[in-house]
Amino acid sequence: MIKHIKFGLVCIFALFFVVAGSLHFVHDSAFAAIVPPLLPFPYVIVWVTGGMEIAFGVLLLCPHLRARVGILLALFLLAVLPANIYMAVAGIPFGDAAVASPAALWGRVAFQFPLIAVIVWCTRVKTRV
């Protein structure tokens, strides 16, 4: 049963990251707006991270790579966390939203940590002690 739940979550995450990565190319200006201002070349960062998300999403579907991809994806989500924090601190709405509530923006930051935990859990290879 747990095996099926993990596989279902992996499939959902694979689809989520392929779609999210694709949106980096479709709405690159919205993503560039949340790149912290100290970083150079915000559009390049958006395109590279979008490509990485697409690759991670596809590679999650490869069983022999899944555990490694889960760890890399967790590290990636930690690496992009400053963009979500910057978005919350600066009160930057995402996309077409005219205003984003501080609770929603900070909720997005807080959501990163359970998201990372679930990704690591569902991609982890079971080992015997």
Buried (B, 14 or more C-beta within 10 A) or exposed (E): EEEEEBEEBBEEBBEBBBEBBBBBEEBBEBBBBBBBEEEEEBEEBBBEBBBBBBBBBBBBBEEEBBBEBBBBBBEBBEEBBBBBBBBBEEEBBBEEEEEBEEEEBBEBBEEBEEBBEBBBEBBEEEEEE
